[in-house]
Amino acid sequence: MVRSPSHSIVALLLAGAAFCAGNALAQVPAGEGGSCPALLDHEFNRLQTGQPETLCQYRGKVLLIVNTASYCGYTHQYEGLEALYRKYKDRGLVVLGFPSNDFGAQEPGSNREIAQFCRLTYGVQFPMFEKTSVASLKANPLYVELAARTGETPKWNFHKYLIDRNGNPAATFASKVEPDNSELVGVLEKLLAAKPAPQKG
């Protein structure tokens, strides 16, 4: 049976529409497609290697995001952060460190110097990323979104954001709050006990 020209045109239009729809879906950012929470849909260079890494790799984990500095009165918290990471990493905790020179110019070194200091002084093994800004309009996009969603911005080094397994901010803690603080650990353990919501799709 020979198709009429009108049928052929309709078929071509439908095929074209299907292709465009499929192509548009493929280009939707991960945060909008359900596979990666929007908060984690960012890419940063690792401190130790300089290689870009996406935070989407940590979906389903509980995250403790901290802006760090090497010459601060709170720098000793590196030890507590590393201890917390080692204690809970098998249950799903990942500590993410973002060195910043925003407060008191207390992180003046290069990325290489920061990495060496963290490794040799505190044996840091949790993921850290290259030096960045976390304050005001200069903040990197992750910290812009954290500020928008929590209503809180870091006022000094070692401000802490706890993120649940679904990529949502769950709690914030001021710089003076030590990593082994009972309230922080209590919230952390509740988040670790919760299962991530099933992905839609």
N, C-alpha and C positions, 0 to 999 in steps of 0.2 A: 504494500500500500504506500502510495506516494504522499508525503506530508505537504500540506499547503504552506506557502511562504509565511503566513501568519503564525502557524504552528511552529515553524522553525525559528522565527524571531523570538517567540515566547520562550522556547526552550533555551535559546542562547542567553536571553535575559535572566532566566532562572539560574542557569549555570554560573553566569557571571556574578549574580547576587550571592550565590552559595560560596563561590570562591572568595569574594570580598569579605563576607561575614566570617569565614574560617580564618582568613588572613588577619582580620582585625582582632579576632579572639586570640590569635597567637601572639599578637603584639601588645596585649594588655599587660601592664606591669605586674610582676608577681604578687605584689601586695593587694592588687585588685582582683586577681584571679582566684584567690582562696588558698594558694599554695604557700604564700609567705605573708605573715602579718605586715601591715603597712609600716609599722614602727621599725621593723627590721629590714625594710626594703631599701637599704643603703649599702654603699661599698666604700671601704677604707683600706689604706695600705697598712699591712702589718709592720709593727715596729722593728721586729727582728730581721725581716727579709725585704721589706719595701714592696712586696707583692700585693696587689689588690685582692681583697677578700670581701665577699658579701656577708652581711649579718644574717641573711636568710638561712645560712647553715646552722644557726642556733635556734631555729623554730622548734617548738616543743620542749625547749629547755627553760629553766628559771634563770634569769640573768640578774646580776648585780653590776650595774654600770657606774663607774667611778672616774672622776677627773683627778689625775694624780700630779705630783710634783716632787722633785728630788731634794729640795732644800726648804722644806716646810716643817713647822712644828708638828704636823701630823704625818710626816713621811714614814714614821715608824709603823703606821697602819699597813704598810705593804706586808709586813710580817703576819699580821692578823688576817689580811685578805687572802694571802697565800695559804694560810692554815685552814681558813674557811673553805677555800676552793678544794684543797686536798681532801678535806673531811667529807664534803658533800658532792663532789663531782660525779661519783658513781651513781648518785641518786638523781642527777640531772642539773646540778648547778654549774653555771659558767660565769666567772668573773671577767668583766671586760674593762680594761684600763685605757684611759685616754689622757696622756700627758698634756698639760696645758701650762702656758706661761702667763695666763691672764691675771693671776692674783699675786701681787708682790714680786713679780718677775722671778719666781722661785723655781722655774724650770727653764733656765737659759741655755742648756746644752743642746747639742745636735741629737738627732734620733739615735745615732750610733752610740753616743755617750750615755744617753738615757737607758738604752737597752743593756749596755755593759754594767751600769750602776745597778739596775734592777736585778740582773742575774748574779753579779758578784756579791752584792751587799745583802740581798734578801732572798736569793734563789727563786725569783719569780718565774713561774711556769704558766700562769694563766695568760690568756691572750691579751696582748696590748697592741695598740695602734699608734701610728705616727703622731707627733705633736700637732695639736690642733687648738682651735679656740672654742670655748664653751660658754662664753659670756656675751651678752648684749647682741647687737646686730651682726657681730662677726662670727657668731656661733656656727658650728657645723650643722648640717641638716638634721642629724639625729637629735642634737641638743635643742634645736629650735622646736622640734616636734615634742620632745619630752617636756619642755617648758609650756608649750601650748596645752598639752594634755594633763599636766599635773598642777599648773599654776605656780610652779616653783622653779627657780633657776639657781644654779650654784652661786653661793655668796663667797665661797673660798674653796681651796683645794680639798679633795676627798669628800665632796658631796656624793651621796649615794642614792641611786634609783633601783628599786626592786621591780622586776618585770615578770609577770606570770607566764605560764606555759603557752598561753594564747597570744602573747605579744602585747599585753596590756599593762600599763603601769599599775602597780599594786600598792606601793608605799615609797616614801622618800625619807631620807635621814640626813641630818645636818653633818657638817664636817667633824664635829667633836664626838659624834657617836662612833664608838669603836666597833670593829667588825664582829667582836664576840659579845656585843651588847645583847642582853636577854630579850629585849623587845624585838630587835632586828632578827635575831636567830629564831624567835617564836614565829614571826611572820614568814620567814624563809622556810621553816619546816612545814608550815601549813601549805605553802605554795608547792613545795616538793611533793607533798602527799596527794595533791590534786592531779587529776589526769587532764591532758589537753582536750579541748572540745573537738569532736570529729569534724574533719574538713568537709565543706559543702562541695558538691560537684558530681 
